[in-house]
């Protein structure tokens, strides 16, 4: 699928979002976190009604991509589709526009096993051949650091092809295989729930259209559709919290237009992806030396485009240089003391709260299922604006939903203190 390829506004090595303190300062200067003017608001319509009215435009390729992602989700993986690669590798030219499938299995050690996928619905003479696509995705798997790959084609792969590509870490499937799985394992009520299904696809498309022309929102949208998936968990978490801080300035209660629907989609994505990253950080916490954890976590959160150790070395060199200058100028000793450490890296104001949250989450069971459970809940409540069905929750986990609600309430409490999330978003996470 081709996307709008407007280049990012800044170097990908620079932090995409500023620290929360900066966002709060901006909000304060304009009298509080208010949304910039949108122009004339459109007639109030529910997002669900708008999405349903446009489902018929889905192409066969879109439908197959949706089905592949949905299958992975209900097989137990945290799943996204259509992850943009051109923005990630910009400005280098790349023929591969996006990943049809990106999914993560969470191990017992709370690490991620990454799988990518390709879905091809063509059956003509020029249609991609199963072996060709499987070999192609085996190479792409190495490029993006994936552990496994899936190729699903309308053309049936032979037994020889399936065995050959399995040695490359790739699973070759046909449409018949997918049909059989859906008939056996996918209940009718689960074809379009949470972040999976045709309506979720259209909500994504509508959000993309609604944020176009709003530079900050557009950058946040593409951050969620591309770069966040290629960052270390610490940097991803830091920038996701920064994105939530930026979104707060656009939220106006009681508005129900296309941009409001886009904001709900953006909030749902931010909370869902953040939960996945938090689980990874809990895994880091469990595997760390507890005596060093606070310092290690603080260093990672203080880190920007330059590693913390390098930043400290630069700060020390600057202190020595400035001390010599002030000495030659015979400046007061108090001035030398006051200027020392000006360039030392410091973690965000909310760092202590995040470190405490990670320790609190570690005490809970069911962390491997928390990201998918949260993904379903926040997507149903914020994007689809309805209550999640207990049957859908049970398809994700047989654990008591209250166990996950307790963990989400802890996440919501942290976010309220860090970025002042809107009450509707707070309720969607914590109730």
VENBELQUI-V175222 format. One record per residue. N is the residue number from 1. RES is the residue in three letters. PSI is psi as a letter, one per 20 degrees, with the letter a starting at -180 (* if undefined). Layout:
N_RES_PSI ; N_RES_PSI
This chain:
1_UNK_p ; 2_UNK_q ; 3_UNK_r ; 4_UNK_p ; 5_UNK_k ; 6_UNK_p ; 7_UNK_q ; 8_UNK_q ; 9_UNK_i ; 10_UNK_r ; 11_UNK_p ; 12_UNK_i ; 13_UNK_i ; 14_UNK_q ; 15_UNK_p ; 16_UNK_h ; 17_UNK_q ; 18_UNK_r ; 19_UNK_q ; 20_UNK_h ; 21_UNK_h ; 22_UNK_g ; 23_UNK_h ; 24_UNK_h ; 25_UNK_g ; 26_UNK_g ; 27_UNK_h ; 28_UNK_h ; 29_UNK_i ; 30_UNK_j ; 31_UNK_k ; 32_UNK_r ; 33_UNK_n ; 34_UNK_q ; 35_UNK_p ; 36_UNK_q ; 37_UNK_q ; 38_UNK_i ; 39_UNK_a ; 40_UNK_p ; 41_UNK_q ; 42_UNK_r ; 43_UNK_q ; 44_UNK_o ; 45_UNK_q ; 46_UNK_q ; 47_UNK_h ; 48_UNK_g ; 49_UNK_g ; 50_UNK_g ; 51_UNK_g ; 52_UNK_h ; 53_UNK_i ; 54_UNK_j ; 55_UNK_h ; 56_UNK_i ; 57_UNK_i ; 58_UNK_p ; 59_UNK_r ; 60_UNK_h ; 61_UNK_g ; 62_UNK_g ; 63_UNK_g ; 64_UNK_h ; 65_UNK_g ; 66_UNK_g ; 67_UNK_h ; 68_UNK_g ; 69_UNK_g ; 70_UNK_g ; 71_UNK_g ; 72_UNK_g ; 73_UNK_g ; 74_UNK_i ; 75_UNK_i ; 76_UNK_j ; 77_UNK_q ; 78_UNK_p ; 79_UNK_p ; 80_UNK_q ; 81_UNK_r ; 82_UNK_l ; 83_UNK_p ; 84_UNK_p ; 85_UNK_h ; 86_UNK_h ; 87_UNK_h ; 88_UNK_g ; 89_UNK_j ; 90_UNK_p ; 91_UNK_j ; 92_UNK_p ; 93_UNK_q ; 94_UNK_p ; 95_UNK_h ; 96_UNK_o ; 97_UNK_g ; 98_UNK_r ; 99_UNK_p ; 100_UNK_h ; 101_UNK_p ; 102_UNK_o ; 103_UNK_q ; 104_UNK_p ; 105_UNK_p ; 106_UNK_p ; 107_UNK_r ; 108_UNK_h ; 109_UNK_j ; 110_UNK_k ; 111_UNK_r ; 112_UNK_p ; 113_UNK_o ; 114_UNK_p ; 115_UNK_p ; 116_UNK_r ; 117_UNK_q ; 118_UNK_p ; 119_UNK_p ; 120_UNK_p ; 121_UNK_i ; 122_UNK_q ; 123_UNK_j ; 124_UNK_a ; 125_UNK_h ; 126_UNK_j ; 127_UNK_q ; 128_UNK_p ; 129_UNK_q ; 130_UNK_g ; 131_UNK_g ; 132_UNK_g ; 133_UNK_h ; 134_UNK_g ; 135_UNK_g ; 136_UNK_g ; 137_UNK_h ; 138_UNK_h ; 139_UNK_g ; 140_UNK_h ; 141_UNK_g ; 142_UNK_h ; 143_UNK_g ; 144_UNK_j ; 145_UNK_k ; 146_UNK_q ; 147_UNK_h ; 148_UNK_r ; 149_UNK_q ; 150_UNK_p ; 151_UNK_p ; 152_UNK_p ; 153_UNK_q ; 154_UNK_h ; 155_UNK_p ; 156_UNK_p ; 157_UNK_p ; 158_UNK_r ; 159_UNK_h ; 160_UNK_g ; 161_UNK_g ; 162_UNK_g ; 163_UNK_h ; 164_UNK_g ; 165_UNK_h ; 166_UNK_h ; 167_UNK_i ; 168_UNK_j ; 169_UNK_k ; 170_UNK_p ; 171_UNK_p ; 172_UNK_p ; 173_UNK_q ; 174_UNK_r ; 175_UNK_h ; 176_UNK_h ; 177_UNK_g ; 178_UNK_g ; 179_UNK_g ; 180_UNK_g ; 181_UNK_g ; 182_UNK_g ; 183_UNK_h ; 184_UNK_h ; 185_UNK_i ; 186_UNK_o ; 187_UNK_q ; 188_UNK_h ; 189_UNK_i ; 190_UNK_j ; 191_UNK_i ; 192_UNK_m ; 193_UNK_q ; 194_UNK_c ; 195_UNK_j ; 196_UNK_q ; 197_UNK_r ; 198_UNK_g ; 199_UNK_h ; 200_UNK_h ; 201_UNK_g ; 202_UNK_h ; 203_UNK_h ; 204_UNK_g ; 205_UNK_g ; 206_UNK_h ; 207_UNK_g ; 208_UNK_g ; 209_UNK_h ; 210_UNK_h ; 211_UNK_i ; 212_UNK_p ; 213_UNK_i ; 214_UNK_n ; 215_UNK_g ; 216_UNK_g ; 217_UNK_h ; 218_UNK_h ; 219_UNK_h ; 220_UNK_g ; 221_UNK_g ; 222_UNK_h ; 223_UNK_g ; 224_UNK_h ; 225_UNK_i ; 226_UNK_e ; 227_UNK_h ; 228_UNK_h ; 229_UNK_i ; 230_UNK_j ; 231_UNK_q ; 232_UNK_q ; 233_UNK_h ; 234_UNK_g ; 235_UNK_h ; 236_UNK_g ; 237_UNK_g ; 238_UNK_g ; 239_UNK_h ; 240_UNK_g ; 241_UNK_h ; 242_UNK_h ; 243_UNK_g ; 244_UNK_h ; 245_UNK_h ; 246_UNK_g ; 247_UNK_h ; 248_UNK_h ; 249_UNK_i ; 250_UNK_i ; 251_UNK_p ; 252_UNK_o ; 253_UNK_q ; 254_UNK_i ; 255_UNK_p ; 256_UNK_m ; 257_UNK_a ; 258_UNK_h ; 259_UNK_h ; 260_UNK_g ; 261_UNK_h ; 262_UNK_g ; 263_UNK_g ; 264_UNK_g ; 265_UNK_g ; 266_UNK_g ; 267_UNK_g ; 268_UNK_g ; 269_UNK_g ; 270_UNK_g ; 271_UNK_g ; 272_UNK_g ; 273_UNK_h ; 274_UNK_g ; 275_UNK_g ; 276_UNK_g ; 277_UNK_h ; 278_UNK_g ; 279_UNK_g ; 280_UNK_g ; 281_UNK_h ; 282_UNK_g ; 283_UNK_h ; 284_UNK_g ; 285_UNK_g ; 286_UNK_h ; 287_UNK_j ; 288_UNK_r ; 289_UNK_o ; 290_UNK_h ; 291_UNK_h ; 292_UNK_i ; 293_UNK_g ; 294_UNK_g ; 295_UNK_g ; 296_UNK_g ; 297_UNK_g ; 298_UNK_g ; 299_UNK_g ; 300_UNK_h ; 301_UNK_h ; 302_UNK_i ; 303_UNK_p ; 304_UNK_c ; 305_UNK_h ; 306_UNK_p ; 307_UNK_q ; 308_UNK_g ; 309_UNK_g ; 310_UNK_h ; 311_UNK_g ; 312_UNK_h ; 313_UNK_g ; 314_UNK_g ; 315_UNK_g ; 316_UNK_g ; 317_UNK_g ; 318_UNK_g ; 319_UNK_g ; 320_UNK_g ; 321_UNK_g ; 322_UNK_h ; 323_UNK_g ; 324_UNK_g ; 325_UNK_g ; 326_UNK_h ; 327_UNK_g ; 328_UNK_h ; 329_UNK_i ; 330_UNK_l ; 331_UNK_q ; 332_UNK_q ; 333_UNK_h ; 334_UNK_h ; 335_UNK_h ; 336_UNK_g ; 337_UNK_g ; 338_UNK_h ; 339_UNK_i ; 340_UNK_p ; 341_UNK_j ; 342_UNK_h ; 343_UNK_j ; 344_UNK_p ; 345_UNK_p ; 346_UNK_q ; 347_UNK_r ; 348_UNK_r ; 349_UNK_h ; 350_UNK_j ; 351_UNK_g ; 352_UNK_g ; 353_UNK_h ; 354_UNK_g ; 355_UNK_h ; 356_UNK_h ; 357_UNK_g ; 358_UNK_g ; 359_UNK_h ; 360_UNK_g ; 361_UNK_h ; 362_UNK_h ; 363_UNK_i ; 364_UNK_q ; 365_UNK_r ; 366_UNK_j ; 367_UNK_h ; 368_UNK_h ; 369_UNK_i ; 370_UNK_g ; 371_UNK_g ; 372_UNK_h ; 373_UNK_g ; 374_UNK_g ; 375_UNK_g ; 376_UNK_g ; 377_UNK_g ; 378_UNK_h ; 379_UNK_g ; 380_UNK_g ; 381_UNK_g ; 382_UNK_g ; 383_UNK_g ; 384_UNK_i ; 385_UNK_l ; 386_UNK_r ; 387_UNK_q ; 388_UNK_q ; 389_UNK_q ; 390_UNK_h ; 391_UNK_h ; 392_UNK_g ; 393_UNK_h ; 394_UNK_h ; 395_UNK_h ; 396_UNK_g ; 397_UNK_q ; 398_UNK_i ; 399_UNK_q ; 400_UNK_p ; 401_UNK_h ; 402_UNK_h ; 403_UNK_g ; 404_UNK_h ; 405_UNK_h ; 406_UNK_g ; 407_UNK_g ; 408_UNK_h ; 409_UNK_h ; 410_UNK_h ; 411_UNK_g ; 412_UNK_g ; 413_UNK_g ; 414_UNK_g ; 415_UNK_h ; 416_UNK_h ; 417_UNK_h ; 418_UNK_g ; 419_UNK_j ; 420_UNK_m ; 421_UNK_q ; 422_UNK_q ; 423_UNK_h ; 424_UNK_h ; 425_UNK_g ; 426_UNK_g ; 427_UNK_h ; 428_UNK_h ; 429_UNK_g ; 430_UNK_i ; 431_UNK_*
